[in-house]
Amino acid sequence: PWCLLLQFLSYLGACDRLLKQGYEEGQVEEAMEMFQYSEKKAAEFLHLLAQFNDMGFQQNEIKEVLLLCGNQREKALEELVMK
């Protein structure tokens, strides 16, 4: 039981830190789930998602490409440009 509580508190802390960076709650929760609650990977994903979104790419395409490319920016950008 304590282990689960500590995991949950860690998850809440990670979500809180990401929310304070300006990401939307739904996106933070989705990213945390997609990357098995890895704050670092979720943060990379959210950063690239915002960056590519600002470039005018569609959010659903960005998500798909980032997952396929493992958050590798250059590789993902190439894929998005080719679509």
MODELLER restraints for C-alpha pairs under 7 A, 6 or more apart:
rsr = mdl.restraints
at = mdl.atoms
rsr.add(forms.Gaussian(group=physical.xy_distance, feature=features.Distance(at['CA:11:A'], at['CA:37:A']), mean=6.80, stdev=0.5))
rsr.add(forms.Gaussian(group=physical.xy_distance, feature=features.Distance(at['CA:14:A'], at['CA:39:A']), mean=5.85, stdev=0.5))
rsr.add(forms.Gaussian(group=physical.xy_distance, feature=features.Distance(at['CA:15:A'], at['CA:28:A']), mean=6.41, stdev=0.5))
rsr.add(forms.Gaussian(group=physical.xy_distance, feature=features.Distance(at['CA:18:A'], at['CA:28:A']), mean=6.74, stdev=0.5))
rsr.add(forms.Gaussian(group=physical.xy_distance, feature=features.Distance(at['CA:18:A'], at['CA:43:A']), mean=6.88, stdev=0.5))
rsr.add(forms.Gaussian(group=physical.xy_distance, feature=features.Distance(at['CA:19:A'], at['CA:25:A']), mean=6.48, stdev=0.5))
rsr.add(forms.Gaussian(group=physical.xy_distance, feature=features.Distance(at['CA:31:A'], at['CA:42:A']), mean=4.99, stdev=0.5))
rsr.add(forms.Gaussian(group=physical.xy_distance, feature=features.Distance(at['CA:32:A'], at['CA:38:A']), mean=6.29, stdev=0.5))
rsr.add(forms.Gaussian(group=physical.xy_distance, feature=features.Distance(at['CA:32:A'], at['CA:39:A']), mean=6.66, stdev=0.5))
rsr.add(forms.Gaussian(group=physical.xy_distance, feature=features.Distance(at['CA:32:A'], at['CA:42:A']), mean=5.44, stdev=0.5))
rsr.add(forms.Gaussian(group=physical.xy_distance, feature=features.Distance(at['CA:35:A'], at['CA:41:A']), mean=6.27, stdev=0.5))
rsr.add(forms.Gaussian(group=physical.xy_distance, feature=features.Distance(at['CA:35:A'], at['CA:42:A']), mean=6.11, stdev=0.5))
rsr.add(forms.Gaussian(group=physical.xy_distance, feature=features.Distance(at['CA:44:A'], at['CA:71:A']), mean=6.80, stdev=0.5))
rsr.add(forms.Gaussian(group=physical.xy_distance, feature=features.Distance(at['CA:45:A'], at['CA:71:A']), mean=5.99, stdev=0.5))
rsr.add(forms.Gaussian(group=physical.xy_distance, feature=features.Distance(at['CA:49:A'], at['CA:62:A']), mean=6.35, stdev=0.5))
rsr.add(forms.Gaussian(group=physical.xy_distance, feature=features.Distance(at['CA:49:A'], at['CA:63:A']), mean=6.98, stdev=0.5))
rsr.add(forms.Gaussian(group=physical.xy_distance, feature=features.Distance(at['CA:52:A'], at['CA:62:A']), mean=6.95, stdev=0.5))
rsr.add(forms.Gaussian(group=physical.xy_distance, feature=features.Distance(at['CA:53:A'], at['CA:59:A']), mean=6.28, stdev=0.5))
rsr.add(forms.Gaussian(group=physical.xy_distance, feature=features.Distance(at['CA:65:A'], at['CA:76:A']), mean=5.69, stdev=0.5))
rsr.add(forms.Gaussian(group=physical.xy_distance, feature=features.Distance(at['CA:65:A'], at['CA:79:A']), mean=6.78, stdev=0.5))
rsr.add(forms.Gaussian(group=physical.xy_distance, feature=features.Distance(at['CA:66:A'], at['CA:76:A']), mean=5.80, stdev=0.5))
rsr.add(forms.Gaussian(group=physical.xy_distance, feature=features.Distance(at['CA:69:A'], at['CA:75:A']), mean=6.36, stdev=0.5))
rsr.add(forms.Gaussian(group=physical.xy_distance, feature=features.Distance(at['CA:69:A'], at['CA:76:A']), mean=5.79, stdev=0.5))
